[in-house]
């Protein structure tokens, strides 16, 4: 089967702009579908050990449902992925107040973060994509949007390799004023294509994580050794999630940032996670240029939403592995900086490599 990029009308935004769903097919069994709204990945089809493809990301059945509040299914998240305490930070002596949308905090860029915005999508030629197949998404965030300083021009590229079953995300951005930036992607993965992810085996190459307070703001760093947060050797997600550990109780499961053991001198992409599902044989490795990964076990899926397959989405039906800088970094000088200045180009990359275990 040959590689292709196809498109279909997906509906219209409230202001009348047409939304298009683009589908990339790498000719090797891997395909990805995405729409203008939020850069949302509506489907990601991956073959199992028998070559049968299934959609391994949770989604909603229509544009109308995506326009309603939802827990960031498949979205680009920004300007700042994860939480900023009290929605406040100070940069170069100037205090900035963000929109609060997660109790006392700002989450994933605010009430109208990047996942709610209209992105222009441009299919790329094979030459532009280096022989692979890709689409480029573009959005300009105006100065002051959700409280963030500076105009920000963001570009996100989704690429499917034509030689391996790999989905790569490349982020880049330019700002005209000093600002903070932390971009990620909020896919809910389920390698079985249905049911619970509690039987998935997860490996995280991280010896430290960020404990959180009652509002899920990091309080510092802690060792994973001897805790349910030690995934270095690979553990079934359901094995320890109901243990009475204080951090699991605060977050109603896993919803924490892991500090990757990549070393300060490591350049390029490093392994961030390995997820495996024995029954289907599907394996996903996540490699990233980012220093951390947020593992979220779908704790707040409450059955109130119907997924694209028609079933109600409940706790543990999907999990997120959000490659990122650490939560609340603008208020934590001890964390890697998320400051972006006009003289700099923001760049970040994450690959999802699929195979059979």
Helices and strands as residue ranges (DSSP letters): E 4-12, E 18-25, E 31-35, E 41-47, E 53-55, H 63-67, E 75-77, E 83-84, G 85-87, E 88-91, E 94-97, E 106-107, G 114-116, E 120-123, E 133-141, G 145-147, E 152-160, E 166-175, E 179-180, E 184-186, E 201-203, E 208-209, E 222-223, E 235-236, G 237-239, H 246-251, E 255-259, E 270-276, E 282-288, E 292-296, E 302-306, E 312-314, E 320-324, G 329-331, E 339-340, E 346-356
